[in-house]
Amino acid sequence: MAFACASCGAQLEYAPGTSVLKCPYCGHENPIAVSPWSTVAEIDYAAGLADAEQQAPTETVSVVSCKRCAAEFQLDPAIQASRCPFCGTPIVLEPRAVTHLTPGALLPFGFDAKAARAKYETWLSGLWFAPNDVKRLAKTDAGFIGMYVPYWTYDAATQSDYTGQRGITVVRTVRDGNQTRTVTETRWTPCGGRVARDFDDVTVVASRSLPEGYLDRLEPWDLGALVPYDGRYLSGFGAQHYQVGLADGFETAKAKMESVIRGDVRSDIGGDQQTISSLQTDYAGVTFKHVLLPIWLNSFRYGARTYSFVINGRTGEVQGQRPWSWIKIGLAALAAIAVALVFVLLMDKN
C-alpha cells in the first residue's frame, strides 16, 4: 500500500513516535486522523474460532518467503532489502499474493532506525564476557528493518479447583543420652480449594520466524496505546502475517496463565511448603485480538558468524544472540578458583 506525497509525488512514510506520514524528500506531512470514538474491539473466542476466516475481514497482500527460515513477510516497496530480516540469509524479492485475517489493531513504532542503532550499540557495548573488539568489529549487514510482528492477545476469567498438601515446618529438640540435637520436620496435611483470577491481554507471538524466548523478553508491551489497524502506519515498514493459528495460540496462552494460577494456588494453600496434586481450570468469557507489534530487526557479523537481534519498537529493549570471549570466561573462572583457594588457606590458618 503506497501513499503519494501531495507535494512532490514521492512515497510517504510513517514517522515513528508521531501520528503523521512524512515525505523523506521534501518533508511534507500528512496527518493520520484517528477518530476519538474509535476503539480496539475484543472478539469472542468461542464464537469466532470455528469460522473465523469465513466471518472476519481479510486482506490480500504481497509477501516474500525466505527459503532458509520459512519466514513470510511483506515489505514496503520503498524498503530495498537483500537479506531476510529474520535470519540474515540473502533473498530474492519475488513477492506472491496471500490472503490472511486483517489485524484488528497495532502499536505504532515509537522511534526511528537511527535511535534503534543507538540502542543496539549501547546493548552491544554492555555485554558481559564479550570480546574487547566486538563493538568496533561487529558490523550490521544492512540497515535496520522495522517489522510489525503478529501477536494474539487473550482475555479470560478463570476459576481453578485444586487439591494438594500444606507443609508446616516444625523444629524440635531431641535428647539422645547426654546430648541434644535439633530436628527439623515438615508436617503435611491434605487440602483443597478454588482460586479465581481474571487475565487481560495475555500476549502470544504468532510468528515462528524468531526465537520465542527473545520475543518474550521484549515484554512488557504498552497495549493501552493500541490503535485500530490502519495501513498508513505500515508505510515504510515491513509486516508479517501470523504463522500460529488462533487455537494454537490459546494453548500457549493457557500455559502462561497456568504458571500464574499455580502461584495463586500456593498462596491459597499457605504454610511453609506446598504441593499441588491436581489442578482443573475453567475458562469463561474468553476474547482475543489479532494485533501487530513493532520490532526492529537486524543482524551483525563478528568473525565467521552472523548474530541476530531484536529491539522492542516502543521501549527500546534489546534481545538477541551475542559472541562470547572464552578467554575472558576462562580467566574469570581461574580468578574465582584463586579466591576460593586463598579463602580456604586463611581459614586453615585460623
C-alpha positions as CSV (number, residue, x, y, z in Angstrom):
1,M,0.0,0.0,0.0
2,A,1.6,3.3,-1.2
3,F,0.7,6.8,-0.1
4,A,2.0,9.5,-2.5
5,C,3.3,12.9,-1.3
6,A,0.9,15.7,-2.4
7,S,3.9,18.0,-2.8
8,C,6.5,16.0,-4.8
9,G,4.9,12.7,-5.6
10,A,7.3,10.5,-3.6
11,Q,6.1,7.8,-1.2
12,L,5.2,9.0,2.2
13,E,6.5,7.0,5.2
14,Y,5.1,6.8,8.8
15,A,7.2,8.9,11.1
16,P,7.8,6.9,14.3
17,G,6.6,8.5,17.5
18,T,4.2,10.7,15.7
19,S,0.7,10.5,14.0
20,V,1.8,11.7,10.6
21,L,3.1,10.3,7.3
22,K,6.2,12.3,6.2
23,C,7.9,12.6,2.9
24,P,11.6,11.6,3.2
25,Y,12.5,14.0,0.4
26,C,10.6,17.3,0.8
27,G,9.4,16.9,4.4
28,H,5.7,17.3,3.6
29,E,3.5,15.8,6.3
30,N,0.0,14.2,6.1
31,P,-1.7,13.6,9.5
32,I,-3.1,10.2,10.3
33,A,-6.6,11.1,11.6
34,V,-7.9,8.8,14.3
35,S,-11.4,9.2,15.5
36,P,-11.8,9.9,19.2
37,W,-14.6,7.4,19.3
38,S,-12.6,4.6,17.7
39,T,-11.9,1.5,19.8
40,V,-10.0,-1.7,19.6
41,A,-12.5,-4.5,19.7
42,E,-12.2,-7.7,21.6
43,I,-13.6,-10.7,19.6
44,D,-15.4,-13.5,21.3
45,Y,-13.2,-16.6,21.1
46,A,-15.8,-19.4,21.2
47,A,-18.0,-17.7,18.6
48,G,-15.2,-16.8,16.2
49,L,-12.9,-19.9,16.5
50,A,-14.7,-22.4,14.1
51,D,-15.4,-19.9,11.3
52,A,-13.1,-17.0,12.0
53,E,-11.7,-17.0,8.5
54,Q,-15.1,-17.0,6.9
55,Q,-16.6,-14.2,9.1
56,A,-13.6,-12.0,9.9
57,P,-12.3,-9.4,7.4
58,T,-9.4,-10.5,5.3
59,E,-6.9,-8.7,3.1
60,T,-4.7,-9.9,0.2
61,V,-1.1,-8.7,0.4
62,S,2.2,-9.5,-1.4
63,V,4.6,-11.4,0.7
64,V,8.2,-12.6,0.4
65,S,9.3,-16.0,1.5
66,C,12.7,-16.9,3.0
67,K,13.9,-20.3,1.8
68,R,16.1,-20.8,4.9
69,C,13.9,-19.9,7.9
70,A,10.5,-20.1,6.1
71,A,9.6,-16.6,7.2
72,E,6.8,-14.9,5.2
73,F,6.6,-11.2,5.4
74,Q,5.5,-8.2,3.4
75,L,7.9,-5.3,2.7
76,D,7.0,-1.8,1.9
77,P,8.1,-1.1,-1.8
78,A,10.5,1.6,-0.5
79,I,12.5,-1.0,1.5
80,Q,15.3,-2.3,-0.6
81,A,16.1,-5.5,1.3
82,S,18.6,-8.0,0.0
83,R,18.6,-10.2,3.2
84,C,15.9,-11.8,5.3
85,P,15.3,-9.6,8.3
86,F,14.7,-12.7,10.4
87,C,17.8,-14.8,9.7
88,G,20.0,-12.7,7.6
89,T,20.0,-15.0,4.6
90,P,20.3,-13.4,1.1
91,I,16.8,-13.3,-0.5
92,V,15.4,-12.6,-3.9
93,L,12.4,-10.3,-3.8
94,E,9.8,-12.4,-5.6
95,P,6.5,-11.5,-3.8
96,R,3.3,-13.6,-4.1
97,A,-0.2,-12.9,-3.1
98,V,-1.5,-14.2,0.3
99,T,-4.9,-13.7,1.9
100,H,-5.0,-13.5,5.7
101,L,-7.1,-12.2,8.5
102,T,-6.9,-8.4,8.8
103,P,-5.3,-7.4,12.2
104,G,-7.7,-5.5,14.5
105,A,-5.1,-3.2,16.0
106,L,-1.4,-2.3,16.0
107,L,1.1,-0.4,18.1
108,P,2.9,2.2,16.1
109,F,6.7,2.4,16.2
110,G,7.9,4.8,18.8
111,F,11.4,5.7,17.5
112,D,13.2,5.6,14.2
113,A,16.1,3.5,12.8
114,K,18.7,5.9,14.0
115,A,17.5,5.6,17.6
116,A,17.4,1.8,17.1
117,R,21.0,1.7,16.1
118,A,22.0,3.7,19.2
119,K,20.1,1.3,21.4
120,Y,21.9,-1.7,19.6
121,E,25.3,-0.1,20.2
122,T,24.6,0.5,23.9
123,W,23.5,-3.1,24.3
124,L,26.5,-4.4,22.4
125,S,29.0,-2.4,24.5
126,G,27.3,-3.5,27.7
127,L,27.6,-7.3,27.1
128,W,29.5,-9.2,29.8
129,F,32.3,-11.5,28.7
130,A,32.1,-10.2,25.1
131,P,35.3,-9.8,23.1
132,N,37.1,-6.5,23.6
133,D,36.8,-5.5,19.9
134,V,33.2,-6.6,19.5
135,K,31.8,-3.0,19.3
136,R,34.4,-1.9,16.8
137,L,34.2,-5.0,14.5
138,A,30.6,-6.0,14.8
139,K,29.1,-4.7,11.6
140,T,25.4,-4.8,10.7
141,D,24.8,-6.4,7.4
142,A,22.3,-3.8,6.3
143,G,20.0,-1.1,7.6
144,F,17.6,-1.8,10.4
145,I,14.2,-3.1,9.2
146,G,11.1,-2.1,11.2
147,M,8.8,-5.1,11.2
148,Y,5.3,-5.3,12.5
149,V,5.1,-8.8,14.1
150,P,1.8,-10.6,14.6
151,Y,0.5,-11.4,18.1
152,W,-2.6,-12.8,19.6
153,T,-3.9,-11.4,22.9
154,Y,-6.3,-13.3,25.1
155,D,-8.6,-12.3,28.0
156,A,-10.2,-14.8,30.2
157,A,-12.0,-15.2,33.6
158,T,-10.7,-18.4,35.3
159,Q,-11.7,-20.5,38.2
160,S,-9.4,-23.3,39.3
161,D,-10.2,-26.2,41.6
162,Y,-7.2,-27.8,43.2
163,T,-6.1,-30.5,45.7
164,G,-2.8,-30.5,47.4
165,Q,-0.9,-30.6,50.7
166,R,0.2,-27.9,53.1
167,G,3.5,-28.4,54.8
168,I,4.3,-26.8,58.2
169,T,7.9,-26.8,59.3
170,V,8.4,-27.9,62.9
171,V,11.7,-27.6,64.8
172,R,12.1,-29.7,67.9
173,T,14.9,-30.7,70.2
174,V,15.7,-34.4,70.6
175,R,17.7,-35.7,73.6
176,D,20.0,-38.7,72.9
177,G,21.6,-39.7,76.2
178,N,23.6,-36.8,77.4
179,Q,23.4,-35.0,74.1
180,T,20.7,-33.0,72.4
181,R,20.2,-32.2,68.8
182,T,17.8,-30.2,66.7
183,V,15.5,-31.9,64.3
184,T,13.6,-30.1,61.5
185,E,10.4,-31.8,60.2
186,T,7.7,-31.0,57.8
187,R,4.1,-32.0,58.8
188,W,1.8,-32.4,55.8
189,T,-1.9,-32.0,55.8
190,P,-4.2,-32.5,52.7
191,C,-6.1,-29.5,51.5
192,G,-8.2,-28.3,48.5
193,G,-10.0,-25.3,47.3
194,R,-10.7,-22.9,44.5
195,V,-8.9,-19.8,43.2
196,A,-10.2,-17.2,40.7
197,R,-8.3,-14.8,38.5
198,D,-9.1,-12.6,35.5
199,F,-6.5,-12.3,32.8
200,D,-6.2,-9.3,30.5
201,D,-4.2,-9.2,27.3
202,V,-2.0,-12.3,27.7
203,T,0.2,-12.0,24.6
204,V,1.3,-14.8,22.4
205,V,3.6,-14.3,19.4
206,A,2.1,-15.6,16.2
207,S,5.4,-15.8,14.3
208,R,7.6,-18.8,14.1
209,S,10.4,-16.9,12.4
210,L,12.1,-15.6,15.5
211,P,13.1,-17.4,18.7
212,E,10.1,-17.2,21.1
213,G,12.4,-16.7,24.1
214,Y,13.8,-13.5,22.6
215,L,10.4,-12.1,21.9
216,D,9.0,-13.0,25.3
217,R,11.9,-11.0,26.9
218,L,10.8,-7.9,24.9
219,E,7.8,-7.7,27.1
220,P,6.0,-5.7,28.6
221,W,4.2,-4.0,25.7
222,D,2.2,-0.9,26.3
223,L,-1.0,-2.4,24.9
224,G,-3.0,0.6,26.2
225,A,-1.6,2.5,23.3
226,L,-3.0,0.2,20.6
227,V,-4.7,1.9,17.7
228,P,-7.2,0.4,15.3
229,Y,-5.5,-1.2,12.3
230,D,-4.6,1.4,9.7
231,G,-2.4,0.6,6.7
232,R,-0.8,4.0,6.8
233,Y,1.2,3.1,9.9
234,L,2.8,0.3,7.8
235,S,4.1,2.8,5.2
236,G,7.9,2.5,5.2
237,F,7.9,-0.7,7.3
238,G,7.5,-4.4,6.9
239,A,4.8,-6.6,8.3
240,Q,4.4,-10.4,8.8
241,H,1.3,-12.4,8.8
242,Y,0.5,-14.9,11.5
243,Q,2.0,-18.4,11.4
244,V,0.5,-19.6,14.6
245,G,-3.3,-20.1,14.5
246,L,-5.8,-18.8,16.9
247,A,-6.4,-22.1,18.7
248,D,-2.7,-23.0,19.0
249,G,-2.1,-19.5,20.3
250,F,-4.7,-20.0,23.0
251,E,-3.0,-23.2,24.2
252,T,0.2,-21.2,24.7
253,A,-1.8,-18.5,26.5
254,K,-3.3,-21.1,28.8
255,A,0.2,-22.4,29.7
256,K,1.2,-18.8,30.6
257,M,-2.0,-18.4,32.7
258,E,-1.4,-21.7,34.5
259,S,2.0,-20.6,35.8
260,V,0.3,-17.6,37.4
261,I,-2.6,-19.7,38.7
262,R,-0.2,-22.1,40.3
263,G,1.3,-19.2,42.2
264,D,-2.3,-18.3,43.4
265,V,-2.9,-21.9,44.5
266,R,0.3,-22.0,46.5
267,S,-0.6,-18.7,48.2
268,D,-4.1,-20.1,48.9
269,I,-2.7,-23.4,50.4
270,G,-0.4,-21.4,52.7
271,G,2.0,-22.9,55.2
272,D,5.8,-23.2,54.7
273,Q,5.7,-25.6,51.8
274,Q,3.1,-26.6,49.3
275,T,2.5,-29.4,46.8
276,I,-0.2,-29.3,44.1
277,S,-1.7,-32.7,43.4
278,S,-4.4,-31.7,40.9
279,L,-5.5,-28.6,39.1
280,Q,-8.5,-28.1,36.9
281,T,-9.2,-24.7,35.4
282,D,-12.4,-23.4,33.7
283,Y,-12.1,-20.5,31.2
284,A,-15.0,-18.2,30.8
285,G,-15.6,-15.0,28.8
286,V,-12.6,-15.7,26.5
287,T,-11.9,-13.0,24.0
288,F,-9.0,-12.3,21.7
289,K,-7.4,-9.6,19.5
290,H,-5.1,-10.0,16.5
291,V,-2.5,-7.2,16.7
292,L,0.7,-6.1,15.2
293,L,3.6,-5.1,17.5
294,P,6.6,-3.1,16.3
295,I,10.1,-4.7,16.4
296,W,13.3,-3.5,14.8
297,L,15.2,-6.4,13.3
298,N,18.9,-6.7,12.2
299,S,21.9,-8.9,12.5
300,F,25.6,-8.3,12.8
301,R,28.7,-10.2,11.7
302,Y,31.5,-11.0,14.1
303,G,34.2,-13.4,13.0
304,A,32.7,-16.0,10.8
305,R,29.2,-15.9,12.4
306,T,26.1,-13.9,12.0
307,Y,24.2,-12.8,15.1
308,S,20.6,-11.8,15.0
309,F,18.9,-9.4,17.5
310,V,15.5,-7.7,18.0
311,I,14.5,-4.4,19.6
312,N,11.1,-3.5,21.1
313,G,10.0,-0.7,18.9
314,R,8.3,1.1,21.8
315,T,10.6,0.6,24.9
316,G,13.9,0.0,23.2
317,E,14.5,-3.3,25.0
318,V,17.2,-5.3,23.1
319,Q,17.4,-9.1,23.0
320,G,19.4,-11.4,20.7
321,Q,22.4,-13.6,20.0
322,R,25.9,-12.4,21.1
323,P,29.5,-13.5,20.8
324,W,31.4,-14.8,23.9
325,S,35.1,-14.4,24.8
326,W,36.1,-17.8,26.1
327,I,39.4,-16.2,27.2
328,K,37.6,-13.8,29.5
329,I,35.4,-16.6,30.8
330,G,38.4,-18.8,31.4
331,L,40.3,-16.0,33.2
332,A,37.2,-15.3,35.4
333,A,37.0,-19.0,36.3
334,L,40.7,-19.1,37.2
335,A,40.2,-15.9,39.3
336,A,37.3,-17.4,41.2
337,I,39.3,-20.6,41.9
338,A,42.2,-18.5,43.2
339,V,39.9,-16.5,45.5
340,A,38.4,-19.7,46.8
341,L,41.9,-21.2,47.5
342,V,43.0,-18.1,49.3
343,F,39.9,-18.2,51.5
344,V,40.5,-21.9,52.3
345,L,44.1,-21.2,53.3
346,L,43.1,-18.3,55.5
347,M,40.5,-20.5,57.2
348,D,43.1,-23.2,57.8
349,K,45.5,-20.8,59.5
350,N,42.8,-19.6,61.8
